[in-house]
Every structure is written in C-alpha cells, then in structure tokens.
Amino acid sequence: MNGIGSEVDEKKHVVLMCGYLPGATESRSPLTSPVVVRLPATEVSGDCWEDVCGGGCGFAMGISVQSMAEETFVQPLKLLHAISELTSLGYTPVSSFLRAESRKLITWGSADDQGHSYLASGKHGEIPEPFHLPVETPIRKAAAGWAHIVLVTEKGVVFTWGWKECVPSQVKLQRVSVPEELEGDISAKLNSALIKEVSPQSRGTTSTVDPLSLTDGKSSGEETIKRRKTSSASGEYDSSSPVDETLSVPPCIVTLDPGVKITSVAAGGRHTLVLSDVGQVWGWGYGGEGQLGLGSRIKTVNSPHLIPCIEQCSNGQEKPNSSHQGSSTSTSVAVKYVGSCIKAIACGGRHSAVITDTGALLTFGWGSYGQCGHGNKNDVVSPSCVSSLLDKQIKAVAAGLWHTLCITTDGHVHAFGGNQFGQLGLGIGSDEAETSPKLLKASLFENKNAKTVSCGARHSTILTEDGSLFSWGWNKYGQLGLGDTIDRNIPSEVTENEYRLRNVSCGWWHTLLLAEPI
C-alpha cells in the first residue's frame, strides 16, 4: 500500500505512523492507529530503520542504516583496512563505524505539487525513499519545519533546503571534510560538487500572509490555512496554484565560522536553530517575534547568527564569576546559576526553547498563548529563564505550534501555552492559555518516568522509560494513534502489543514511532 502496512523483518527496527499525511495511503484517509511504514527494497536494499525525525506539514522523515553484514560486503577493502586500523587504536568499533557511515535520510509524503512540502521532501511522493544530497555523506540528525528541512551529518556539517525564506542567503555547496583514510574512495564525488550561492538579491520575495496563522478550528471544526502569498516584481503568487520552484531552495551547505561543529538541529515554522559541540546555539530564518533570541524583532536573518543564550538570560539570573562558578550567588534575592553552555534545543511554530548544562530552561519568541512560560503573554526577544522551573533540572523539551512541554530529571512532565484542544494534558480543553508551567498529574503516569517528549502542531506525546506511549490533544486526523478521531485533554495510553517502542517523533499532523518486534 504505497509504503504502508507491509510485512516486517522481525530482526529489524520498524517505523509506525498514525495521523494525516497527504498521499500516505491509496485512499488518502487518516491513519487512526499506528501502521507499519516499510522501506522500498529496490532503493535501500539491506537497510533498516534507525530513527524517526517527525516531519513537516504533509511529509514525514526517518533515518535508515545499512546492516553490518550488508555494509561489510559492499565496502571496498581499502575502507575496511582503514577502519580496522582506527579500531586497533581505540577508536569507534567497526560495527558502529559502518552503521554511522551508512545513515540515510528517508522522506515520504504528498504525491502532488500543490505545496512546498512536495519539494522539501524530495518530490518522490508517498513511497519512502532516500533523499539524495548533492554530496553523499552519512547523516546524524534531521528536523523539519512547515516546509523546510535541516540536517547535520556525522562530520558536523549542516544542510538545509525548502522554503527560500528559511534558508540562509549566503550558503555554499562545498567540499565536506572526511577522514584522510577514506578520502580516496569518494574524493571524485566531492570534488565534482558544484558551488552554489543564493545571493540576497535572488531572494526578492517577502511573505505577506503568515502560513502559521491558523485558526484553532473550534467554530467550524475544520483546519483553515491562510494561503501563503508572496509579492515580486512579476506579480503575485498563490500556493493554490502549482508550486513555483523558484520559491524553494535545493539542499545547500550552511557555512558557519571555522571550527564550528554542529551536533543537533531544530526547525520551527520558519526559523532554524543548530547546536554546536561546545554548547553554542546558532539561528537563522524568520525572527519577527524574537524566536531567534537576538534581542530584537528582526523579521529576516539571512545568515547564521550566534545566539548569546547564557549572556542574555534574564529574570535576574547572572553568570557568576569564575571563582564562584557552579554555586549560588548571594544577593538581596537568591539566584541560581543557569549554566555555561546549552545542551538541547527545540523550536515551536514561532518560539524556541533551550536547556543549559545545569538543567535550566530558557525560552524566547512568540508569547501570545503563554508558550514561553513566563506568566504572561508577552513576546520574549532574548533567551530568558523560566523562573518557576529554576528549582528543577530539565532534561528534555519539545515545542508545538502554540505550546511547550518539558521533562524533569525525575521524570515529571510540565506543560504550558495554548490548550485549545487539550494539548497540555491538564484535563481541560480551554481557550484560556496556561502562561506558567503546570505539572501533569495524570493517574496513568503513576510509577512511570517520562523519557522522551515530542509535540505536533496541536498534539503531544510522551514515551516513558518502560516503553509506554501516551498521547493527547488535537486528534482530527488520528495523530494520537488511539483508533479514533476524538480529541483528548488528558494523556491516553497508546496500546501496542506487537512492538516495543523505542522513540517517538511528531510531525505537524502525524506521529512516527520507532519500534522493534516483541
């Protein structure tokens, strides 16, 4: 069934999907219960699923990896010899190295050309297939916004593509550095890569209607999308017409400062954050509500900018002198040291969240629904501590279109922001926003510690340490995986008897699960 619902190799991970994804089934109807997504054997022979990466509006993403046996067979002897030498010196084991070297981005989704999602996901429609980068290189992580994708390779190089307004104006497709031992086998491919620059002048379009300004659907029960229109010298473009590919950018390498190695990526509606191995955060894209944390409402940031998360942290939290580092400072008001670097990042529709090395949660961006958690509905233009959580250590955070969820080190879940569809899981569905973090007290959570959190546009999921999955919020398209299309305002357990769940990642209107047969 076009990539959905086939038999599964019992020895490998599988991906399950529920919710709405145009073109995901022949009938194009919502999947209200998790259904297996298969890899096409003709394209990725010997591969198996490695991870899930959610996706955007109308497309989904995952990561595949080639099994060690298959990879060993196809690799040149020179490569195996180099890996063997590295292993003997105490570096990465051969099996791990081989798996890392074969990680591919798999995309699938809309089978038509009525939106930018079709272009962002590779234009190959509803069958999951590898997304071929201009330079073939193993990937580490990937994330998607409404209609753009960002990924980081195992070497710390960042690729991005999709909506032109989400892609830096100064980007180059350039040679990716690889270990000297491996250089000979792929140097020809890398050296033949064309240099591609997108100049600021070529970007000459500005959005006049925000595609993320969606109605909550309460009055009509229907999702209303304001059509994206862009003005140019040649006239007006409406996305109801076949997509003008000049408004989308193909995969390009994002150029950062020399020596910067990125380890994680996050994508919002129209903005992007990336995290380096030394805990620095860089951002670009749309920043009109402060979601780039640069201290202003600059609408378009055309190049990666370093976000001074720790230095600009407000709420009276100051980085102590080196002589007091790691301890509380004594002033007229007791304050907590927020940390020295960032360990995790997340993007919502128009807001952002980061976690410091001490477990402090900082948020910034659009605040009209209280999604920044500061007790009000103000926008926040610089990274600011969520003061009510300063007595806790946060280990994970996720953001939806209008809401935010986080997990503490003791496994508790806190939620804040918009709750129109019960996406906060507090037992109520209300148009009144929760502007401060609220602890989820669902009875189902008793004796369970939350491990992973993921948010869709208006739905939420939690995976616990024992492999239990809970979902709640908007369920018009079955994205909660509960077998129906009824919204939930409290966490409800997703029953899965055939598989052991390993990870969860939400797209805007769908949910992906990484699992293994029991």
MIPA-676531 format. One record per atom (N, C-alpha, C): residue in one letter; x, y, z. Coordinates in steps of 0.02 Angstrom, whole numbers, plus 50000, padded with zeros to 5 digits. Last residue first. Layout:
AXYZ...
This chain:
I504134962350969I504204959151035I504374951751026P505004972350851P504524967050866P504664963950934E505264989550889E505544983150870E505044977650890A505075006550830A504905000850871A505284994650848L504695023350822L505215018450808L505105012650856L503335032250756L503605028350812L504155023750786L502615047950717L503025042250697L503305038850759T501125056750681T501585054350733T501965048250706H500455072150611H500565064850613H501065063150668W500465085450585W499815082250592W499885074650593W501855088650600W501335093550616W500655090250628G502615074450681G502585079450629G502015084250646C503475068050824C502865070550792C503005075150734S504195053350876S504335059950847S503725062150807V504865041450988V504275044650959V504485051450933N505635025351016N505665032651008N505005035050978R505325012151049R505995014751065R506035022351059L504144999751095L504275006451069L504945009151095R503914983951037R504194987551093R504424994351067Y502414977150965Y503064980350961Y503264983551026E501164971850981E501634968150939E502344970850940N500344980051056N500504973551083N501044969751043E500024995351105E500394992251050E500664985551076T498995008451146T499115001251155T499454998451094V499345023351217V499285020151151V499465012851159E498475031351348E498995026551327E498835023451259S498275048651360S497955042151350S498465037351322P498235063451456P498645058351423P498275051651419I496785073451419I497225070251468I497635064951431N496025077651317N496325082851358N496715080051416R495845072551148R495945070551218R496255076451256D494715071251008D495225074751046D495265072151117I494445057450903I494185061250960I494765064650997T494575048050804T494755055050789T494475059750842D495375032150842D494805036450827D495045043450811G496495025150881G495975021550844G495365025650827L497525032150935L497065028950982L496485025450947G498455040750878G498555033550873G498105029450917L498435054250866L498565051650933L498655044050932Q498045057350737Q498765057650753Q498935055250823G496805057650679G497025051350709G497745051350732Y496475070250638Y496735065650588Y496995059150617K496035076450755K495595076350697K495815071250645N496565078150880N496565071450852N496125070950789W497465087650999W497065087650937W497135080950901G497825078551150G497755084651111G497315083851050W498985064951179W498405068951195W498405075251152S499785049451227S499665054851179S499025058551200F501075038551280F500475042251296F500405048051247L501845022751286L501735028851248L501065031951267S503105013851374S502405015551367S502335022251330G504435010651403G504185009551335G503445010951325D504915013851526D504725006851516D504415005551448E505085027551516E505685023351518E505515015951509T503845033851398T504135032751465T504725027951462L503495046651289L503715039751293L504065038851360I502185057451247I502705055851296I502855048351292T501505070251142T501655063251157T502215062751208S500215081151080S500805079851121S500885072351133H499605092950957H499555086850997H500225085351029R499705103250867R499245104050924R499135097450961A500865099850793A500605106650793A500165107850854G501715088950909G501495090750842G501235097850844C503085085451015C502465089051003C502345089850929S503815073851129S503775076551061S503095079751050V504955066951246V504365071151233V504395073651161T505515053051340T505545056851277T504895060751269K505275048951475K505945048651446K506015053251385A504425048851629A504445050951560A505165051251535N504125035251731N504555041051720N504575042651645K502805029251832K503125029351766K503535035751759N502045029651946N502575024551942N502905024051873E500745037251856E500995034751921E501485029051911F500165041051740F500885042351747F501175039551812L498825039151751L499195034251711L499945035051718S498395050351816S498475044151855S498865038951817A499185065651782A498765060051758A498915053751798K499715078051808K499595073551864K499155067651844L500905089151749L500405084151730L500335079051786L501125105351810L501325098351817L500755093851795K501325119651711K500885115851754K501105108551752P502145135351686P502165127951683P501695124651734S501055148851637S501585146151680S501565138551677T499975151351557T500575155251546T501165153251589E498825143451471E499195142451534E499875145851524A497415151851394A498095149051394A498365148151465E495795147651360E496225151551405E496895148251411D495085138651293D495395143951252D495835148351295S495325121751347S495095128551358S495455133451312G495055106951413G495185109851348G494905116851350I495805098051547I495335103051523I495535105051453G496805089751582G496125087651599G495605092651579L498035093351537L497875095151606L497165093251627G498665092551413G498555086451452G498355087651523L498905102051318L499315102351378L499215096251423Q497965100351219Q498645098151205Q499125098751264G496635103351213G496855099051268G497575096851260F496445112451116F496245105651101F496455100751155Q496905124351172Q496255124251139Q495995117251126N497995128851244N497675122451265N496995121551232G499605136651237G498925135851213G498645128951228G500635135051386G500475137751320G499745136751302F501445120651462F501185127551463F501065129951392A501905107151572A501635109651509A501395116851517H502995094351632H502685100951641H502475103551573V503235078451702V503095082351642V502745088851660H504575069251782H503935072751783H503865077251721G505835063251794G505325060151751G504645063351752D506815069651861D506465064451898D505885061551859T507225079251771T507665073451781T507335067951822T505745083951678T506255084951729T506665078651737I505235089051519I505295083451566I505865085051615C504015099851441C504695098151461C504675092651513L503125108051308L503165102751359L503885101551377T502155121251242T502815118651259T502745113451314H501175128051102H501275125451170H501965122451178W500845131150972W500675136051023W500835133651094L501495121050898L501325127450866L501215132850918G502665114251017G502175113650964G502045120450933A504205107951078A503755113651068A503295112351009A505085100051212A504805099851145A504305105551139V506465094451311V505955099451297V505715098551225A507335086951450A507075086651381A506525091851372K507775089851578K508185085551536K507945085051464I507905101751706I507545099651646I508015095451602Q507795102251876Q508255101151820Q507875098351761K507085115451976K507075108751947K507605108351892D506985128252013D507145123552067D507145116352043L506565134751900L507275135251918L507475130751976L505295135651855L505605129051850L506345129151872S504905148551861S504545143851904S504835136751901S505675155051762S505855155651833S505515150551878V506425151351628V505755150151652V505825149651728C507565163751569C507435157951611C506695157451629S507695168551399S507505170351468S507335164051507P508405175351255P508335169351296P508225171251369S507395189051193S508045186451214S507935180251256V506085192251169V506555193051114V507265190651130V504525186551193V505165186751227V505715186851174D502865193151203D503405190251164D504055191151203N501725189751339N502175194251302N502665190251259K500835184351425K500755182951353K501185187451310N501515176851576N501165182051539N501115179951465G502305167351636G501755170051674G501375175651640H503235161851550H503455166951597H502895170351636G503085152551444G503065150351514G503275155451565C502955153351310C503635154451336C503665153051411Q501625152151282Q502055146451266Q502775147351287G500585160851296G500955158951357G501455153451345Y500105164551176Y499745159251210Y500105157051274S501005174451135S500295176051138S499865170751173G502385174451118G502115172651183G501365173551190W503765170551014W503055172451018W502755170051084G505345170551102G504925170651043G504215172751057F506105158951216F506075165451183F505645164851121T506765150951365T506305151251309T506325158251279L507715139251457L507665145951431L507195145851371L507915129451599L507545130151537L507495137551518A509335121451672A508875127151670A508555127551601G510285111451681G509585109451680G509095115251682T511565114951666T511345114051735T510615112051739D511725116951531D512065111151560D511885110051634T510065121951473T510775122951489T511065116751521I508975120851336I509135118351404I509885119251415V507805131151247V508455127951254V508555125851326A506555135251128A506735133451197A507405129851196S505515146851034S506085142251041S506215140851115H504145150450921H504525151350983H505055145950988R503275147750819R503615154150818R503955155650885G503135133450831G502925137050772G503285143650765G504685128650912G503965128150902G503775131950839C506185119750935C505835125150901C505095123650898A507525116351048A506875114551019A506565120750988I509055109051114I508685114451081I508015111751054A510295106251242A509745103951200A509355109851173K511365112351306K511395105151294K510845102551248I512395126751317I511745123851301I511835116451282C513355132951459C513265131151389C512575127951380S513355136351591S513875139351550S513795137651476G512025140651708G512445136351669G512945140151627V511305148151798V510935144851745V511365140351701Y511295148951970Y511745149051912Y511425145051856K509975157552047K510285151252029K510725152051968V509815168952184V509755167052114V510135160752101A508995177752310A509375171752293A509265170052220V509185194852325V508735189552304V509155183552283S510265201752367S509645202952403S509115197852385T511405187952347T511235194952339T510605196152379S512485175652319S512105178552374S512025185952362T512385162552199T512645168952220T512205171952274S512775145152204S512285150552204S512625156952226S514035137852095S513705138852159S513215144552154G514675137551974G514365131351997G514005132052063Q515935149252011Q515585145351961Q515315138851990H516625158452082H516005155952113H515635151152067S517675161952005S517825159652073S517225156752108S517095166851891S517405160351888S517545157551956N515505174451936N516225174751922N516515167851924P513935168351864P514385170351918P515095171051894K512745175051759K513285170251762K513775172551816E511155178551829E511785180851802E512315175351809Q509485181251822Q509985175851825Q510625178151792G508445190051812G508915191051867G509445185751872N507775187151697N507475185051760N507975185451817S508835182051559S508545187151604S508275184051667C510265179151463C509735176151505C509485181151556Q511285183251385Q510685187351383Q510135184651428E512275173651406E512425180551421E511795184851426I511675161651362I511845162551432I511925169851450C511425164451221C510915161851267C511075163351340P511715172851096P512035173151162P511555170951217I511795164950947I511315167350995I511635167151065L512555168950796L512655165950861L512175169050911H511715166650642H511945171250694H512025167450760P511765162950470P511785160350539P512075165450588S510805175050374S511415170950384S511415168550456N509665182650370N509875179250309N510495174950316V508305184850457V509015184150470V509285179650415T506925195150458T507295190250418T508035190450435K506435203350562K506005198550528K506385193150490I506915207250724I507125207150654I506765201550617R506625211250852R506105208050812R506285207950738S507955207050970S507565211550928S507035207550890G508765197951032G508625204151066G508225209151027L508885185950972L509415190750958L509285197550990G508045174550966G508385176351028G508935181551021L507235170250869L507955169050857L508365171550916Q505965174150903Q506125166950909Q506855165350894G505445186850896G506005185750942G506235178650947E504515188050799E504265187950868E504825186650918G505265187950680G504825193650695G504545193850765G506215179950617G506295181450688G505835186950712Y506575167150501Y506115172450522Y506165173550597G508315162950489G507625162450465G507215168450488W509415155950616W509275160050556W508545158950536G510655152850745G509985153050717G509935157250655W511605142950861W511585147450803W510875147250774V512315140351018V511715139850976V511745145150921Q513575130251095Q513355136651067Q512765135451021G514175118551145G513595121251178G513385128151156V515145112651074V515365116251134V514785120051166D514545107350963D514815102651012D515075106051074S513045117450932S513725115150920S513965110550975L511445117350861L511835117050922L512525114150908V510295127950773V510775122350773V511215123050835L508655132550721L509195132850771L509655126850762T507615141650609T508035135850622T508545137350677H505925146050557H506595147550584H506955141150602R504625143950529R505025147250477R505705149250504G504245134350628G503825135650569G504225138750513G505835126550667G505175129250684G504775130450621A506995113750696A506665118050646A505975120150672A508635109450751A507915110150766A507615115050716V510055098650777V509685103650739V508955103750761S511725095050837S511005094250840S510665099950802T513065097450814T512875090850837T512125089650838I514295106050718I513605105550742I513435098350760K515745114250745K515475107650728K514795106950760V516785126950690V516145125450721V515895118650697G517925129750616G517995125750677G517355123950711P517375145450554P517865139950552P517905136350619D515595148250561D516275150350575D516745144350572L514635140450427L514715143350494L515435145450503T513615138250292T514295140050311T514305143550379V512645124950246V512645131150284V513355132550309I512395118350087I512785117950148I512785124850182C510785114350020C511395118450020C511745117550087P509505107549921P509975106649977P510625110549969P508575121049839P508805114049845P509315113549902V507255131649887V507975131049877V508165123749884S505805139249815S506115134249857S506855133649838L505365147849722L505245149849791L505525144749840T505515141749603T506005146949619T505915149449690E504465133249585E505055130549618E505585135749632D502885136449618D503435139549581D504075137449616V501635124049621V502175127549655V502695130249607P500025127349554P500625123149557P501225127149581S499025137349670S499245135549603S499855130949608S498925140249798S498415135749772S498565133649701S499875149549831S500075142549836S499525137749814D500105163149723D499655159849770D499805152449771Y500995177949691Y500995170549689Y500525167849741E500965192149585E500795188949648E500755181449640G502315200149495G501615199249513G501535195549578S503615202749468S503215199849413S502495198849431A504185207049583A504115211849529A503665209249474S503155199449710S503775200449674S503655205349618S502465192549857S502455197649806S503135198149773T501615177849905T502225181749903T502205186549845K500545169350015K500625173349955K501275177249960R499805155050077R500415159050076R500455162850011R498175154550143R498625153350087R499225157950089K497835149150299K497875155150258K498395154150205I496865135450330I497555137650316I497525143850274T495875128550447T495895133650397T496605136150389E495125113650491E495765117150490E495765122150433E493515113650565E493955112450509E494585116450516G492595117350656G492845110550661G493325108850606S492135130050665S491925126150607S492135118950611S492615134150790S491955136050768S491705131650711K493905128850809K493375127250856K492685128750828G495055131350736G494585126550709G493995125150754D496005140550759D496005134750804D495485129650784T496805145850608T496275146250657T496285140050700L498535149950589L497975145350576L497435146550628S499815156250536S499245159450569S498625155350553L500795151150462L500695148050527L500115151150565P500945158550350P500635151950342P500515148550408D500565175350345D500945170450383D500615163650378V500695184850202V500225181150244V500605175650279T501775190050139T501255194750160T500725191450202S503495187550129S502855184550144S502365189950167T504445192649991T504285193450061T503595190850074T505825190149883T505125189049899T505025190049973G507205190249822G506735195749823G506005194349834R508345182749825R507835180949873R507225185449869S509305187449745S508885182249716S508325180149762Q509985196249828Q509545198949777Q509075193749749P510765187749908P510195191249938P509715193949885S511105172649814S511255179449833S510645182649865V511635157349840V511005160749833V511115167749858E512805147349757E512685152949802E512005155949787K513655132449740K513015135749729K512925141249780I514835123249658I514735128549706I514075132049689L514625105549633L514615112349608L514535117349665A515715092049658A515135095849683A515175103049660S516825085249627S516405087049571S515795091149592N517425081949745N517745087149705N517305089449647L516595071549787L516615077749824L516895083449782K516845061449694K516175063949703K516175070849736A518225059549713A517965061549647A517275064649653S518355054949843S518595061649826S518315064049759I518045042549888I517485047049872I517705053949850D519185035149908D518615031849877D518075036749856G520135043649972G520235041249904G519615038649870E519735046050105E519675051250055E519705048549984L519895038650215L519315036950173L519285041350111E520965043750281E520995036650262E520445034850213E520595056550314E521075055650261E521075048450236P518855059150340P519485056550364P519955055050306V518225074050257V518165067050276V518845064650301S517305088950229S517925085750251S517775078550274V516465092950082V516395090850151V517025087150172R516485106949978R516785100449992R516725098850067Q514875114949963Q515595114749961Q515845107849982L513715125449925L513805118249920L514545117149911K513375138950032K513775136049980K513745128449983V512425153650065V512565146550078V512965143850019Q511705166650108Q512395165350091Q512565158250110S510405165950152S510525168650085S511245167550062P509745151450232P510195157150231P510345159450160V508025147650217V508705145550200V509155151650200C506755151850226C507015148150284C507735146150275E506395157250107E506445161850164E506715158450227K506275146050025K506855150350018K506945154950078W505815130350087W505625137350077W506235141750076G507175119250057G506455120350063G506295127650049W508635115150160W508285116350096W507545117250110T510285112150226T509595114350234T509295115750165F511595104150317F511245105150254F510545107850270V513075105550411V512355106750408V512115107850336V514255094250480V514085098950426V513325099450421G514715084550567G514525091050594G514365096250543K514925072150518K515515076450522K515345083350549E513685066750507E514115064050560E514735068250569T512655081350472T512985075050455T513415072650514V511055087750503V511765088050517V512065081250503L509725096450418L510035090450446L510765091850459V508135103550391V508825104750409V509105098150437I506815108650283I507175103250318I507885105550333H505195116250269H505915116250258H506235110850303A503865118650298A504045116250231A504785117150218W503815119250439W503205118550400W503365115750331G505295109950477G504805115050493G504185113850452A506215095850536A505825099150484A505375104450514A507815087850557A507215090950584A506865094650528A509035075150591A508665079350544A508045082150579K510695068650620K510025070450642K509705074850589R511725062650537R511655061350609R510955062650634I512155054750382I511855059950422I511785057750495P513515052350269P513065049650320P512795055150365T513405058850104T513765058750167T513285056350221E513505064249942E513285058649984E513715058250046V513035079549896V513635075949917V513415070449963P511705082349872P512195083349818P512855079949832L510685069049940L511025075349946L511525076149889H509215060949916H509905061149893H510185068249897F508265052550024F508335059349997F509065060149979P507585036449993P508145040650016P508115047549984E505795034750018E506405033849979E506965038150007P504155029550037P504775031450072P505395029850030I502965035749927I503385029949942I504015032249977E502295047449893E502065043649951E502495037549968G503515058549821G502845056549839G502785051949898H504685063849779H504565056949759H503915054149790K505065076849813K504635075949755K504525068649734G505765079849929G506105076349876G505705074849814S505195087650027S505295080550042S505565076549983A505085100249970A505545099350026A505695091950038L504085098249873L504765099849852L505255098349908Y502985095749953Y503155091049900Y503865092049877S502905107150029S503095100950061S503305095750010H502385117149952H503105116949958H503345110449992G501015110549851G501305113949907G502055113049910Q500535103249746Q500135108949768Q500445112649827D500935091949677D501375097749677D501015104049700D500765075949763D500585081049713D501045087049721A500995067249863A501145064849795A500945069949742S501715069850022S501245071949971S501475069649902G502845057550078G502295062050092G501865063550033W504525054250141W503925052350103W503365057150121T506275050550161T505705055150163T505125052150123I507725046750248I507165043950210I506575048750217L509445048850252L508805052050265L508275049050219K510565036150310K510255039850256K509605043150281R512095029750365R511465032750385R511195037350331S513295023550348S512775021950300S512105025150317E514205026450447E514385028350379E513835026950329A513635020650560A513645027850553A513765030050482R513895007150531R513205009450536R513175017050527L515285007150534L514935005350473L514215007750474F515525010650667F515775014850613F515385013450549S514974999950736S514685006550745S514895011150688S515814989550691S515094989250679S514774996050685V517114993750733V516954993050662V516204993250650P517155006250864P517134999350840P516894998950767T518145021150863T517485018150857T517515010950832Y519825018050927Y519285022250903Y518645018150895G520955010950963G520475012651015G519915017150993L521725006450864L521995012050902L521505014450956S520964997050802S521534994650841S521855000050883T520095005650733T519845001650789T520414999250833L520925010450632L520645015050681L520405011450743E521174998550562E521725002050594E521475006850648S519884995650516S520224990950560S520794994250598I519675006350431I519265005750491I519595001150541A520605003250331A520665009450368A520275009150434H520094991150284H520764991250313H520854997550356L518864995250233L518874990550289L519554990650324L519325003250127L518935006150181L518955001750243K519974993750047K520354999450074K519995002550133L518954985450006L519444982950054L519844988650085P517354993650000P517994991949971P518474989650026Q515794986550051Q516314991550060Q516974989150029V514864976250041V514914980949986V515494985849993F514994968650158F515054965450092F515184970450037T514744977450259T515404974450255T515524971450186E513394980050239E513884985350230E514574982450220E512804967750270E512734970350203E513274975550189A513184966750406A513354961450359A513344964050287M512634978250464M513364977350462M513564972150410S511334986750372S511554981750420S512294980450411Q511205004250354Q511334997750323Q511594992850375V509845013950408V510545012150415V510635005250384S508775028550398S508915021450388S509665020250396I507705039650476I508395038150459I508465030650452G506295049250417G506615044450461G507335043550439M504875059950397M505575058450389M505805053250439A503455066050299A503755062850358A504475061050343F502335079350251F502875074550237F503175072050303G501345088150287G501255084350226G501825079750208C502295098450370C501595098050351C501545094450285G503655088050423G503315094450421G502575093550406G504375076450544G504235078950477G503865085550481G505065064350639G504455068250632G504315070150560C506125055550631C506275062750635C505655067050624V506735040050695V506195043950666V506325051350679D508005027650653D507705032750695D507135036050658E508285016250576E508725017850632E508405022850680W507705002950474W507585009250507W508045010150567C508904995650359C508354995150407C508275001950441D509514989350201D509424994450252D508874992650301G509554980350098G509984979050155G509914984050211S509134992349979S509244985349992S509744984450049V508385004049946V508815003650005V508924996350025E507655002249827E508055008249837E508555007649894T506964990449829T507354992149769T507814997949779A506264990049948A506854985749941A507284987749881P505695003650038P505665000249973P506314996449959L505215001050205L505725003750161L505685000050094R503565004050273R504114999850250R504615003650208V502695007050417V502965010350357V503575006450334V501265000750499V501964999850480V502125003650416V500245011550597V500305006850541V501035006650519P499265016050737P499935015350708P499965009850655S497655022750690S498065018250731S498745017450698T497155031250597T496975032450666T497325027850715L497625039550462L497795033250495L497685034150570P496475047250347P496905047350406P497035040350433S496575043150171S496195044250232S496665044150291R496995039750043R497175046250071R496765048050132S496885027749987S496255031249998S496365038250024E498225024249984E497865024849921E497215028649929T499175034550097T498805028450081T498425029650015A499855046550092A500155040950130A499795034350117G499365057950034G499675053049991G499965047050027P499625068250173P499345067650105P499725062650062L499415062150324L499975063550280L499725062750208Y498865061150486Y498705063550419Y499335065250381G499025046550591G498875053450577G498765054950504C500455036050621C499735037350626C499635044750612M501685023450592M501435030250581M500685030550592L503185015150635L502455015250634L502235022450627V504595006550582V504305013150594V503545012450587V505654994150658V505124996250612V504915003250629H507214985550668H506754990650691H506234991950637K507314967650633K507494974650624K506984979250656K506914954650635K507554956050666K507734963550664E505754952950562E505714952650635E506364954650670D505284962950434D505824958550455D505854958650531V503554964150400V504144966950430V504644961550446E502354967750269E502654963350318E503334966050339S501564984150259S501844978050232S502124973750287G501014997250286G500654991150303G500924984850273I501515008150156I501185007450221I500895000450228G501995009550028G502455010650083G502155009550151N500835007049948N501245013049941N501665014650002M500424993950000M500005000050000M500445006350000
